[in-house]
């Protein structure tokens, strides 16, 4: 089984950009990441959500 490192950009593209084909690519692999990557992704997702909410006003 192939190990793949998942960085923050992949997580953001899946959550914000709804690029689910990236998840399909990960099927059959052993994805891994670090807690700092998860923290970065969470921060960026929250920031993008706030910016999007401001634009809708």
N, C-alpha and C positions, 0 to 999 in steps of 0.2 A: 504494500500500500504506500502511495506517495504522500509524504508530509509536505504541507504548504503553510507558510507563515501568512496570516491574514493581518493586514495593516488597517489603520483607521479609515483610509480612503475606501476600501472595499466595504466596510461596515456602513459608512455614510452613504455610499452609492446604493446599497440595498435598502436602507431605511428611508432615506430622503428621496432618492431618485427612483425608487421602486424597480431597480434593475435585478429582478429575480433570476435572470439567467446566470448571474454570478453564483447564486446559491446552487443552481443545478450543476454548475461546473465543479463545485466542492463535493458533490455527492461521489462517494467512492474514494475520497482522499481522507487524510488525517489532518484536518486544519488545526492550527494552534496559534496563539497570540499571547501577549503579555498584559498584565493588569494596567500598565501605563498606556498601552494602546487603547484599551477599553475606556479608560478615563478620558483620553484625548477625543475619542469618537463620541462619547457621551456629551462632552463639553461642546463640540462642534455641532452636534445635532440640536442641542438646546439653543445655541446661538443662532443657527439657521432658522429654527422655529420662531424665535423672537423677531428676527428680521422679516420673515414672511408675514407674521401677524401685523407688524408695523406697516408693511406695504398695503395690506388689505384695508387699513383705516381710511 
